[in-house]
Amino acid sequence: MLEVRELTQRFGGITALEDISFTVTKGEITGVIGPNGAGKTTLFNIITGIYAQTSGLVTLEGADISSLPAEKLAAKGLVRTFQNIELFGNMTVLENVMVGMHTRSGSGIMACMCKMPWHLREERLIRKQAKEWLEFCGITDLAEQKASNLPFGQGRLLEIARAMAVRPSIMLMDEPAAGLNNRETAQLAVLIRKIRTTGVTVVLVEHDMELVMDICDRIIVLNLGRKLAEGTPREIQENKAVIAAYLGEG
């Protein structure tokens, strides 16, 4: 589904990532973990078109996507959520999800301004489908609230609902459990598994080890910008190099 080959990222004299290679299998939940400063978010920023890598290659279903900007990646089915929630605060919850569906819209600015019949029909359909994604994420009752008024945990669910509205084939989640309490984290785990049942492949960066070990099929470990290990949750838990990276040699 997704392949990263010999990826290197340098910022001046600092090497954030060096020679990173891995593949993500379609239909799996893959975790990317590592201590602070390991290069996890930098990796996501390269894959999703925010940074241009120094060298290396990223492919999606065999096609080179290394130089594509974020909006073209979204049109190809690759979407992400952010560690710091990025919502349109002055818009309603429902409108935020409708924005996520803009790649599916055929109406231009003039059709919107003139309220052409086909635009109105399309908008009704988009509104209906947006409500379905809110229901999918369990926040239907919040549809008419302003996004800026949401508690943090519900804002996280809204961001996921908006990403799902793009109808992605693969979703990258950057620390989705950050800032959530135990109940919200359990709800998130259920939702991520539910996303997988729709055919969406999931890759997540996460510090909550209990969540990662519970839901991931495979785990990639980064440390100091290099790939330290890769394997199943059990293999990672028993890997001495991973234990040392997190807890020290002693």
RAZI-V589665 format. One record per backbone hydrogen bond with DSSP energy under -1.0 kcal/mol. NH is the residue of the N-H (numbers start at 0). CO is the residue of the C=O. Records with the same first field share a line. If there is no record, write none. Layout:
NH = CO + CO
This chain:
1 = 23
2 = 58
3 = 21
4 = 56
6 = 19
7 = 54
8 = 16
10 = 13
13 = 10
15 = 8
16 = 8
17 = 224
19 = 6
21 = 3
23 = 1
27 = 24
29 = 201
30 = 217
31 = 203
32 = 219
37 = 34
42 = 38
43 = 39
44 = 40
45 = 41
46 = 42
47 = 43
48 = 45
49 = 44
50 = 44
53 = 7
54 = 7
56 = 4
58 = 2
59 = 62
60 = 0
62 = 59
64 = 57
67 = 64
72 = 68
73 = 69
74 = 70
75 = 71
76 = 73
77 = 72
78 = 169
80 = 171
88 = 86
90 = 87
92 = 144
93 = 142
95 = 91
96 = 92
97 = 93
98 = 94
99 = 95
100 = 97
101 = 98
103 = 100
104 = 101
111 = 107
112 = 108
113 = 109
115 = 110
119 = 115
120 = 116
121 = 117
122 = 118
123 = 119
124 = 120
125 = 121
126 = 122
127 = 123
128 = 124
129 = 125
130 = 126
131 = 127
132 = 128
133 = 129
134 = 130
135 = 131
136 = 132
137 = 134
138 = 133
141 = 138
142 = 139
144 = 141
146 = 90
147 = 88
148 = 145
149 = 146
154 = 150
155 = 151
156 = 152
157 = 153
158 = 154
159 = 155
160 = 156
161 = 157
162 = 158
163 = 159
164 = 160
165 = 162
166 = 163
168 = 76
169 = 76
170 = 200
171 = 78
172 = 202
174 = 204
177 = 174
179 = 176
184 = 180
185 = 181
186 = 182
187 = 183
188 = 184
189 = 185
190 = 186
191 = 187
192 = 188
193 = 189
194 = 190
195 = 191
196 = 192
197 = 194
198 = 195
199 = 194
200 = 168
201 = 27
202 = 170
203 = 29
204 = 172
205 = 31
208 = 206
211 = 207
212 = 208
213 = 209
214 = 210
215 = 211
216 = 28
217 = 28
218 = 230
219 = 30
220 = 228
221 = 32
222 = 225
224 = 37
225 = 222
227 = 220
228 = 220
230 = 218
235 = 231
236 = 232
237 = 233
238 = 235
242 = 238
243 = 239
244 = 240
245 = 241
246 = 242
247 = 243
